[in-house]
Amino acid sequence: MCISATAARALKSVLQGILLSSEGEKLNSMSLLLYMALIAVVFLLPATLIMEENVWV
């Protein structure tokens, strides 16, 4: 898990660098933060609901 988390973090950093510096699809940092936050919610909310036992209490 630790190795996969480190690899995913490295991939995220590389993609952020590409998106912030690419001339064709250049994003500003606030737009990138908005998109990354939405993606994080989509992935983490279902995981939280499945893994946490008393989330609805």
PQR file of N, CA, C, O and H, with PARSE charges and radii, in Angstrom:
ATOM      1  N   MET A   1       0.818  -1.189   0.000 -0.4000 1.5000
ATOM      2  CA  MET A   1       0.000   0.000   0.000 -0.0000 2.0000
ATOM      3  C   MET A   1       0.863   1.256   0.000  0.5500 1.7000
ATOM      4  O   MET A   1       0.547   2.235  -0.676 -0.5500 1.4000
ATOM      5  N   CYS A   2       1.935   1.223   0.748 -0.4000 1.5000
ATOM      6  CA  CYS A   2       2.813   2.390   0.828 -0.0000 2.0000
ATOM      7  C   CYS A   2       3.471   2.681  -0.522  0.5500 1.7000
ATOM      8  O   CYS A   2       3.580   3.837  -0.930 -0.5500 1.4000
ATOM      9  H   CYS A   2       2.192   0.428   1.297  0.4000 1.0000
ATOM     10  N   ILE A   3       3.902   1.641  -1.198 -0.4000 1.5000
ATOM     11  CA  ILE A   3       4.540   1.831  -2.502 -0.0000 2.0000
ATOM     12  C   ILE A   3       3.531   2.360  -3.520  0.5500 1.7000
ATOM     13  O   ILE A   3       3.846   3.250  -4.310 -0.5500 1.4000
ATOM     14  H   ILE A   3       3.813   0.702  -0.866  0.4000 1.0000
ATOM     15  N   SER A   4       2.318   1.806  -3.496 -0.4000 1.5000
ATOM     16  CA  SER A   4       1.310   2.286  -4.447 -0.0000 2.0000
ATOM     17  C   SER A   4       0.882   3.720  -4.132  0.5500 1.7000
ATOM     18  O   SER A   4       0.616   4.495  -5.051 -0.5500 1.4000
ATOM     19  H   SER A   4       2.062   1.083  -2.854  0.4000 1.0000
ATOM     20  N   ALA A   5       0.811   4.084  -2.857 -0.4000 1.5000
ATOM     21  CA  ALA A   5       0.479   5.462  -2.492 -0.0000 2.0000
ATOM     22  C   ALA A   5       1.573   6.426  -2.935  0.5500 1.7000
ATOM     23  O   ALA A   5       1.281   7.528  -3.398 -0.5500 1.4000
ATOM     24  H   ALA A   5       1.027   3.455  -2.110  0.4000 1.0000
ATOM     25  N   THR A   6       2.822   6.019  -2.797 -0.4000 1.5000
ATOM     26  CA  THR A   6       3.939   6.856  -3.232 -0.0000 2.0000
ATOM     27  C   THR A   6       3.935   7.012  -4.753  0.5500 1.7000
ATOM     28  O   THR A   6       4.182   8.102  -5.269 -0.5500 1.4000
ATOM     29  H   THR A   6       3.060   5.123  -2.422  0.4000 1.0000
ATOM     30  N   ALA A   7       3.656   5.929  -5.463 -0.4000 1.5000
ATOM     31  CA  ALA A   7       3.600   5.992  -6.925 -0.0000 2.0000
ATOM     32  C   ALA A   7       2.437   6.871  -7.384  0.5500 1.7000
ATOM     33  O   ALA A   7       2.582   7.641  -8.333 -0.5500 1.4000
ATOM     34  H   ALA A   7       3.455   5.043  -5.044  0.4000 1.0000
ATOM     35  N   ALA A   8       1.294   6.764  -6.726 -0.4000 1.5000
ATOM     36  CA  ALA A   8       0.139   7.593  -7.090 -0.0000 2.0000
ATOM     37  C   ALA A   8       0.423   9.065  -6.814  0.5500 1.7000
ATOM     38  O   ALA A   8       0.025   9.923  -7.602 -0.5500 1.4000
ATOM     39  H   ALA A   8       1.176   6.138  -5.955  0.4000 1.0000
ATOM     40  N   ARG A   9       1.091   9.370  -5.729 -0.4000 1.5000
ATOM     41  CA  ARG A   9       1.448  10.753  -5.412 -0.0000 2.0000
ATOM     42  C   ARG A   9       2.428  11.309  -6.449  0.5500 1.7000
ATOM     43  O   ARG A   9       2.314  12.463  -6.862 -0.5500 1.4000
ATOM     44  H   ARG A   9       1.414   8.673  -5.089  0.4000 1.0000
ATOM     45  N   ALA A  10       3.379  10.492  -6.859 -0.4000 1.5000
ATOM     46  CA  ALA A  10       4.334  10.926  -7.883 -0.0000 2.0000
ATOM     47  C   ALA A  10       3.625  11.182  -9.209  0.5500 1.7000
ATOM     48  O   ALA A  10       3.912  12.170  -9.885 -0.5500 1.4000
ATOM     49  H   ALA A  10       3.472   9.554  -6.523  0.4000 1.0000
ATOM     50  N   LEU A  11       2.705  10.301  -9.582 -0.4000 1.5000
ATOM     51  CA  LEU A  11       1.941  10.484 -10.814 -0.0000 2.0000
ATOM     52  C   LEU A  11       1.107  11.764 -10.747  0.5500 1.7000
ATOM     53  O   LEU A  11       1.024  12.503 -11.729 -0.5500 1.4000
ATOM     54  H   LEU A  11       2.472   9.499  -9.032  0.4000 1.0000
ATOM     55  N   LYS A  12       0.497  12.025  -9.604 -0.4000 1.5000
ATOM     56  CA  LYS A  12      -0.290  13.244  -9.432 -0.0000 2.0000
ATOM     57  C   LYS A  12       0.588  14.487  -9.589  0.5500 1.7000
ATOM     58  O   LYS A  12       0.188  15.453 -10.238 -0.5500 1.4000
ATOM     59  H   LYS A  12       0.565  11.425  -8.807  0.4000 1.0000
ATOM     60  N   SER A  13       1.762  14.463  -9.007 -0.4000 1.5000
ATOM     61  CA  SER A  13       2.668  15.602  -9.107 -0.0000 2.0000
ATOM     62  C   SER A  13       3.102  15.848 -10.553  0.5500 1.7000
ATOM     63  O   SER A  13       3.169  16.993 -11.000 -0.5500 1.4000
ATOM     64  H   SER A  13       2.087  13.679  -8.480  0.4000 1.0000
ATOM     65  N   VAL A  14       3.393  14.779 -11.271 -0.4000 1.5000
ATOM     66  CA  VAL A  14       3.804  14.919 -12.668 -0.0000 2.0000
ATOM     67  C   VAL A  14       2.652  15.476 -13.504  0.5500 1.7000
ATOM     68  O   VAL A  14       2.857  16.380 -14.314 -0.5500 1.4000
ATOM     69  H   VAL A  14       3.339  13.849 -10.907  0.4000 1.0000
ATOM     70  N   LEU A  15       1.450  14.947 -13.313 -0.4000 1.5000
ATOM     71  CA  LEU A  15       0.287  15.437 -14.064 -0.0000 2.0000
ATOM     72  C   LEU A  15      -0.013  16.897 -13.751  0.5500 1.7000
ATOM     73  O   LEU A  15      -0.365  17.663 -14.648 -0.5500 1.4000
ATOM     74  H   LEU A  15       1.283  14.213 -12.654  0.4000 1.0000
ATOM     75  N   GLN A  16       0.123  17.288 -12.488 -0.4000 1.5000
ATOM     76  CA  GLN A  16      -0.090  18.690 -12.128 -0.0000 2.0000
ATOM     77  C   GLN A  16       0.926  19.579 -12.824  0.5500 1.7000
ATOM     78  O   GLN A  16       0.576  20.644 -13.333 -0.5500 1.4000
ATOM     79  H   GLN A  16       0.409  16.666 -11.759  0.4000 1.0000
ATOM     80  N   GLY A  17       2.170  19.154 -12.849 -0.4000 1.5000
ATOM     81  CA  GLY A  17       3.195  19.936 -13.526 -0.0000 2.0000
ATOM     82  C   GLY A  17       2.914  20.087 -15.012  0.5500 1.7000
ATOM     83  O   GLY A  17       3.110  21.162 -15.578 -0.5500 1.4000
ATOM     84  H   GLY A  17       2.454  18.290 -12.435  0.4000 1.0000
ATOM     85  N   ILE A  18       2.462  19.026 -15.638 -0.4000 1.5000
ATOM     86  CA  ILE A  18       2.139  19.085 -17.072 -0.0000 2.0000
ATOM     87  C   ILE A  18       0.965  20.023 -17.315  0.5500 1.7000
ATOM     88  O   ILE A  18       1.012  20.855 -18.222 -0.5500 1.4000
ATOM     89  H   ILE A  18       2.303  18.152 -15.179  0.4000 1.0000
ATOM     90  N   LEU A  19      -0.088  19.896 -16.510 -0.4000 1.5000
ATOM     91  CA  LEU A  19      -1.280  20.723 -16.700 -0.0000 2.0000
ATOM     92  C   LEU A  19      -1.016  22.204 -16.420  0.5500 1.7000
ATOM     93  O   LEU A  19      -1.619  23.070 -17.054 -0.5500 1.4000
ATOM     94  H   LEU A  19      -0.126  19.220 -15.773  0.4000 1.0000
ATOM     95  N   LEU A  20      -0.126  22.496 -15.484 -0.4000 1.5000
ATOM     96  CA  LEU A  20       0.166  23.895 -15.164 -0.0000 2.0000
ATOM     97  C   LEU A  20       1.104  24.543 -16.173  0.5500 1.7000
ATOM     98  O   LEU A  20       1.127  25.769 -16.290 -0.5500 1.4000
ATOM     99  H   LEU A  20       0.364  21.792 -14.969  0.4000 1.0000
ATOM    100  N   SER A  21       1.878  23.743 -16.906 -0.4000 1.5000
ATOM    101  CA  SER A  21       2.850  24.332 -17.824 -0.0000 2.0000
ATOM    102  C   SER A  21       2.527  24.100 -19.299  0.5500 1.7000
ATOM    103  O   SER A  21       3.164  24.701 -20.165 -0.5500 1.4000
ATOM    104  H   SER A  21       1.859  22.748 -16.811  0.4000 1.0000
ATOM    105  N   SER A  22       1.564  23.253 -19.600 -0.4000 1.5000
ATOM    106  CA  SER A  22       1.215  22.951 -20.985 -0.0000 2.0000
ATOM    107  C   SER A  22       0.618  24.181 -21.666  0.5500 1.7000
ATOM    108  O   SER A  22      -0.254  24.844 -21.103 -0.5500 1.4000
ATOM    109  H   SER A  22       1.047  22.765 -18.897  0.4000 1.0000
ATOM    110  N   GLU A  23       1.083  24.481 -22.863 -0.4000 1.5000
ATOM    111  CA  GLU A  23       0.576  25.644 -23.591 -0.0000 2.0000
ATOM    112  C   GLU A  23      -0.824  25.410 -24.135  0.5500 1.7000
ATOM    113  O   GLU A  23      -1.632  26.337 -24.183 -0.5500 1.4000
ATOM    114  H   GLU A  23       1.791  23.943 -23.320  0.4000 1.0000
ATOM    115  N   GLY A  24      -1.123  24.176 -24.547 -0.4000 1.5000
ATOM    116  CA  GLY A  24      -2.420  23.876 -25.135 -0.0000 2.0000
ATOM    117  C   GLY A  24      -3.555  23.874 -24.132  0.5500 1.7000
ATOM    118  O   GLY A  24      -4.642  24.368 -24.431 -0.5500 1.4000
ATOM    119  H   GLY A  24      -0.467  23.423 -24.508  0.4000 1.0000
ATOM    120  N   GLU A  25      -3.326  23.330 -22.951 -0.4000 1.5000
ATOM    121  CA  GLU A  25      -4.365  23.217 -21.940 -0.0000 2.0000
ATOM    122  C   GLU A  25      -3.898  23.812 -20.624  0.5500 1.7000
ATOM    123  O   GLU A  25      -4.046  23.185 -19.575 -0.5500 1.4000
ATOM    124  H   GLU A  25      -2.443  22.928 -22.708  0.4000 1.0000
ATOM    125  N   LYS A  26      -3.349  24.988 -20.664 -0.4000 1.5000
ATOM    126  CA  LYS A  26      -2.781  25.591 -19.472 -0.0000 2.0000
ATOM    127  C   LYS A  26      -3.887  25.990 -18.496  0.5500 1.7000
ATOM    128  O   LYS A  26      -4.815  26.713 -18.857 -0.5500 1.4000
ATOM    129  H   LYS A  26      -3.229  25.497 -21.517  0.4000 1.0000
ATOM    130  N   LEU A  27      -3.775  25.512 -17.262 -0.4000 1.5000
ATOM    131  CA  LEU A  27      -4.716  25.837 -16.199 -0.0000 2.0000
ATOM    132  C   LEU A  27      -4.021  26.721 -15.184  0.5500 1.7000
ATOM    133  O   LEU A  27      -2.807  26.633 -15.002 -0.5500 1.4000
ATOM    134  H   LEU A  27      -3.020  24.924 -16.969  0.4000 1.0000
ATOM    135  N   ASN A  28      -4.789  27.573 -14.521 -0.4000 1.5000
ATOM    136  CA  ASN A  28      -4.195  28.272 -13.387 -0.0000 2.0000
ATOM    137  C   ASN A  28      -4.325  27.392 -12.148  0.5500 1.7000
ATOM    138  O   ASN A  28      -5.049  26.397 -12.174 -0.5500 1.4000
ATOM    139  H   ASN A  28      -5.776  27.644 -14.668  0.4000 1.0000
ATOM    140  N   SER A  29      -3.650  27.735 -11.086 -0.4000 1.5000
ATOM    141  CA  SER A  29      -3.592  26.858  -9.919 -0.0000 2.0000
ATOM    142  C   SER A  29      -4.950  26.692  -9.241  0.5500 1.7000
ATOM    143  O   SER A  29      -5.227  25.625  -8.693 -0.5500 1.4000
ATOM    144  H   SER A  29      -3.062  28.543 -11.064  0.4000 1.0000
ATOM    145  N   MET A  30      -5.795  27.707  -9.263 -0.4000 1.5000
ATOM    146  CA  MET A  30      -7.108  27.590  -8.624 -0.0000 2.0000
ATOM    147  C   MET A  30      -8.040  26.664  -9.410  0.5500 1.7000
ATOM    148  O   MET A  30      -8.804  25.911  -8.807 -0.5500 1.4000
ATOM    149  H   MET A  30      -5.569  28.573  -9.708  0.4000 1.0000
ATOM    150  N   SER A  31      -7.990  26.707 -10.720 -0.4000 1.5000
ATOM    151  CA  SER A  31      -8.800  25.793 -11.527 -0.0000 2.0000
ATOM    152  C   SER A  31      -8.344  24.352 -11.329  0.5500 1.7000
ATOM    153  O   SER A  31      -9.165  23.441 -11.226 -0.5500 1.4000
ATOM    154  H   SER A  31      -7.369  27.318 -11.209  0.4000 1.0000
ATOM    155  N   LEU A  32      -7.034  24.153 -11.276 -0.4000 1.5000
ATOM    156  CA  LEU A  32      -6.505  22.816 -11.048 -0.0000 2.0000
ATOM    157  C   LEU A  32      -6.928  22.298  -9.684  0.5500 1.7000
ATOM    158  O   LEU A  32      -7.285  21.127  -9.552 -0.5500 1.4000
ATOM    159  H   LEU A  32      -6.366  24.893 -11.359  0.4000 1.0000
ATOM    160  N   LEU A  33      -6.894  23.151  -8.670 -0.4000 1.5000
ATOM    161  CA  LEU A  33      -7.332  22.759  -7.335 -0.0000 2.0000
ATOM    162  C   LEU A  33      -8.806  22.360  -7.332  0.5500 1.7000
ATOM    163  O   LEU A  33      -9.183  21.390  -6.675 -0.5500 1.4000
ATOM    164  H   LEU A  33      -6.604  24.102  -8.777  0.4000 1.0000
ATOM    165  N   LEU A  34      -9.630  23.093  -8.053 -0.4000 1.5000
ATOM    166  CA  LEU A  34     -11.044  22.767  -8.145 -0.0000 2.0000
ATOM    167  C   LEU A  34     -11.248  21.380  -8.751  0.5500 1.7000
ATOM    168  O   LEU A  34     -12.002  20.573  -8.206 -0.5500 1.4000
ATOM    169  H   LEU A  34      -9.323  23.881  -8.587  0.4000 1.0000
ATOM    170  N   TYR A  35     -10.591  21.099  -9.861 -0.4000 1.5000
ATOM    171  CA  TYR A  35     -10.750  19.802 -10.509 -0.0000 2.0000
ATOM    172  C   TYR A  35     -10.209  18.665  -9.643  0.5500 1.7000
ATOM    173  O   TYR A  35     -10.829  17.605  -9.553 -0.5500 1.4000
ATOM    174  H   TYR A  35      -9.979  21.754 -10.304  0.4000 1.0000
ATOM    175  N   MET A  36      -9.064  18.881  -9.011 -0.4000 1.5000
ATOM    176  CA  MET A  36      -8.476  17.830  -8.177 -0.0000 2.0000
ATOM    177  C   MET A  36      -9.337  17.557  -6.950  0.5500 1.7000
ATOM    178  O   MET A  36      -9.447  16.410  -6.517 -0.5500 1.4000
ATOM    179  H   MET A  36      -8.561  19.742  -9.085  0.4000 1.0000
ATOM    180  N   ALA A  37      -9.947  18.595  -6.382 -0.4000 1.5000
ATOM    181  CA  ALA A  37     -10.812  18.409  -5.218 -0.0000 2.0000
ATOM    182  C   ALA A  37     -12.062  17.613  -5.590  0.5500 1.7000
ATOM    183  O   ALA A  37     -12.494  16.748  -4.827 -0.5500 1.4000
ATOM    184  H   ALA A  37      -9.857  19.527  -6.733  0.4000 1.0000
ATOM    185  N   LEU A  38     -12.636  17.894  -6.738 -0.4000 1.5000
ATOM    186  CA  LEU A  38     -13.815  17.150  -7.174 -0.0000 2.0000
ATOM    187  C   LEU A  38     -13.483  15.673  -7.407  0.5500 1.7000
ATOM    188  O   LEU A  38     -14.258  14.792  -7.036 -0.5500 1.4000
ATOM    189  H   LEU A  38     -12.285  18.596  -7.357  0.4000 1.0000
ATOM    190  N   ILE A  39     -12.346  15.414  -8.014 -0.4000 1.5000
ATOM    191  CA  ILE A  39     -11.926  14.035  -8.250 -0.0000 2.0000
ATOM    192  C   ILE A  39     -11.680  13.318  -6.913  0.5500 1.7000
ATOM    193  O   ILE A  39     -12.036  12.149  -6.758 -0.5500 1.4000
ATOM    194  H   ILE A  39     -11.717  16.130  -8.315  0.4000 1.0000
ATOM    195  N   ALA A  40     -11.076  14.018  -5.960 -0.4000 1.5000
ATOM    196  CA  ALA A  40     -10.823  13.418  -4.648 -0.0000 2.0000
ATOM    197  C   ALA A  40     -12.127  13.060  -3.937  0.5500 1.7000
ATOM    198  O   ALA A  40     -12.222  12.001  -3.315 -0.5500 1.4000
ATOM    199  H   ALA A  40     -10.787  14.967  -6.087  0.4000 1.0000
ATOM    200  N   VAL A  41     -13.125  13.926  -4.024 -0.4000 1.5000
ATOM    201  CA  VAL A  41     -14.415  13.639  -3.393 -0.0000 2.0000
ATOM    202  C   VAL A  41     -15.061  12.419  -4.040  0.5500 1.7000
ATOM    203  O   VAL A  41     -15.603  11.560  -3.345 -0.5500 1.4000
ATOM    204  H   VAL A  41     -13.048  14.785  -4.529  0.4000 1.0000
ATOM    205  N   VAL A  42     -15.006  12.341  -5.357 -0.4000 1.5000
ATOM    206  CA  VAL A  42     -15.617  11.207  -6.066 -0.0000 2.0000
ATOM    207  C   VAL A  42     -14.968   9.884  -5.644  0.5500 1.7000
ATOM    208  O   VAL A  42     -15.661   8.874  -5.520 -0.5500 1.4000
ATOM    209  H   VAL A  42     -14.565  13.039  -5.921  0.4000 1.0000
ATOM    210  N   PHE A  43     -13.662   9.876  -5.424 -0.4000 1.5000
ATOM    211  CA  PHE A  43     -12.993   8.637  -5.038 -0.0000 2.0000
ATOM    212  C   PHE A  43     -13.076   8.358  -3.542  0.5500 1.7000
ATOM    213  O   PHE A  43     -13.221   7.202  -3.144 -0.5500 1.4000
ATOM    214  H   PHE A  43     -13.099  10.696  -5.524  0.4000 1.0000
ATOM    215  N   LEU A  44     -12.987   9.386  -2.709 -0.4000 1.5000
ATOM    216  CA  LEU A  44     -12.887   9.158  -1.277 -0.0000 2.0000
ATOM    217  C   LEU A  44     -14.231   9.005  -0.570  0.5500 1.7000
ATOM    218  O   LEU A  44     -14.307   8.301   0.437 -0.5500 1.4000
ATOM    219  H   LEU A  44     -12.869  10.324  -3.033  0.4000 1.0000
ATOM    220  N   LEU A  45     -15.279   9.633  -1.057 -0.4000 1.5000
ATOM    221  CA  LEU A  45     -16.577   9.524  -0.398 -0.0000 2.0000
ATOM    222  C   LEU A  45     -17.109   8.086  -0.407  0.5500 1.7000
ATOM    223  O   LEU A  45     -17.511   7.591   0.645 -0.5500 1.4000
ATOM    224  H   LEU A  45     -15.217  10.205  -1.875  0.4000 1.0000
ATOM    225  N   PRO A  46     -17.125   7.401  -1.549 -0.5600 1.5000
ATOM    226  CA  PRO A  46     -17.574   6.001  -1.503  0.2800 2.0000
ATOM    227  C   PRO A  46     -16.673   5.116  -0.629  0.5500 1.7000
ATOM    228  O   PRO A  46     -17.166   4.237   0.078 -0.5500 1.4000
ATOM    229  N   ALA A  47     -15.372   5.346  -0.676 -0.4000 1.5000
ATOM    230  CA  ALA A  47     -14.458   4.556   0.154 -0.0000 2.0000
ATOM    231  C   ALA A  47     -14.745   4.782   1.631  0.5500 1.7000
ATOM    232  O   ALA A  47     -14.707   3.837   2.419 -0.5500 1.4000
ATOM    233  H   ALA A  47     -14.972   6.060  -1.249  0.4000 1.0000
ATOM    234  N   THR A  48     -15.029   6.019   2.014 -0.4000 1.5000
ATOM    235  CA  THR A  48     -15.353   6.325   3.401 -0.0000 2.0000
ATOM    236  C   THR A  48     -16.647   5.649   3.817  0.5500 1.7000
ATOM    237  O   THR A  48     -16.727   5.084   4.908 -0.5500 1.4000
ATOM    238  H   THR A  48     -15.059   6.787   1.374  0.4000 1.0000
ATOM    239  N   LEU A  49     -17.655   5.698   2.968 -0.4000 1.5000
ATOM    240  CA  LEU A  49     -18.933   5.081   3.299 -0.0000 2.0000
ATOM    241  C   LEU A  49     -18.818   3.570   3.427  0.5500 1.7000
ATOM    242  O   LEU A  49     -19.518   2.965   4.239 -0.5500 1.4000
ATOM    243  H   LEU A  49     -17.590   6.157   2.082  0.4000 1.0000
ATOM    244  N   ILE A  50     -17.954   2.958   2.646 -0.4000 1.5000
ATOM    245  CA  ILE A  50     -17.779   1.507   2.706 -0.0000 2.0000
ATOM    246  C   ILE A  50     -16.924   1.094   3.903  0.5500 1.7000
ATOM    247  O   ILE A  50     -17.246   0.121   4.586 -0.5500 1.4000
ATOM    248  H   ILE A  50     -17.385   3.449   1.986  0.4000 1.0000
ATOM    249  N   MET A  51     -15.847   1.817   4.161 -0.4000 1.5000
ATOM    250  CA  MET A  51     -14.881   1.387   5.175 -0.0000 2.0000
ATOM    251  C   MET A  51     -15.216   1.821   6.594  0.5500 1.7000
ATOM    252  O   MET A  51     -14.874   1.115   7.543 -0.5500 1.4000
ATOM    253  H   MET A  51     -15.585   2.607   3.606  0.4000 1.0000
ATOM    254  N   GLU A  52     -15.861   2.935   6.763 -0.4000 1.5000
ATOM    255  CA  GLU A  52     -16.194   3.408   8.108 -0.0000 2.0000
ATOM    256  C   GLU A  52     -17.470   2.740   8.579  0.5500 1.7000
ATOM    257  O   GLU A  52     -18.480   2.745   7.874 -0.5500 1.4000
ATOM    258  H   GLU A  52     -16.139   3.508   5.993  0.4000 1.0000
ATOM    259  N   GLU A  53     -17.423   2.165   9.772 -0.4000 1.5000
ATOM    260  CA  GLU A  53     -18.556   1.395  10.262 -0.0000 2.0000
ATOM    261  C   GLU A  53     -19.735   2.271  10.682  0.5500 1.7000
ATOM    262  O   GLU A  53     -20.870   1.998  10.291 -0.5500 1.4000
ATOM    263  H   GLU A  53     -16.603   2.161  10.344  0.4000 1.0000
ATOM    264  N   ASN A  54     -19.494   3.291  11.451 -0.4000 1.5000
ATOM    265  CA  ASN A  54     -20.578   4.091  12.021 -0.0000 2.0000
ATOM    266  C   ASN A  54     -20.664   5.468  11.380  0.5500 1.7000
ATOM    267  O   ASN A  54     -20.822   6.466  12.082 -0.5500 1.4000
ATOM    268  H   ASN A  54     -18.572   3.513  11.769  0.4000 1.0000
ATOM    269  N   VAL A  55     -20.564   5.536  10.076 -0.4000 1.5000
ATOM    270  CA  VAL A  55     -20.541   6.820   9.397 -0.0000 2.0000
ATOM    271  C   VAL A  55     -21.911   7.512   9.418  0.5500 1.7000
ATOM    272  O   VAL A  55     -21.980   8.741   9.381 -0.5500 1.4000
ATOM    273  H   VAL A  55     -20.436   4.725   9.505  0.4000 1.0000
ATOM    274  N   TRP A  56     -22.974   6.753   9.476 -0.4000 1.5000
ATOM    275  CA  TRP A  56     -24.319   7.333   9.427 -0.0000 2.0000
ATOM    276  C   TRP A  56     -24.855   7.676  10.811  0.5500 1.7000
ATOM    277  O   TRP A  56     -25.907   8.306  10.917 -0.5500 1.4000
ATOM    278  H   TRP A  56     -22.918   5.755   9.506  0.4000 1.0000
ATOM    279  N   VAL A  57     -24.166   7.282  11.865 -0.4000 1.5000
ATOM    280  CA  VAL A  57     -24.677   7.513  13.229 -0.0000 2.0000
ATOM    281  C   VAL A  57     -24.319   8.886  13.709  0.5500 1.7000
ATOM    282  O   VAL A  57     -24.664   9.257  14.831 -0.5500 1.4000
ATOM    283  H   VAL A  57     -23.311   6.770  11.779  0.4000 1.0000
TER
END
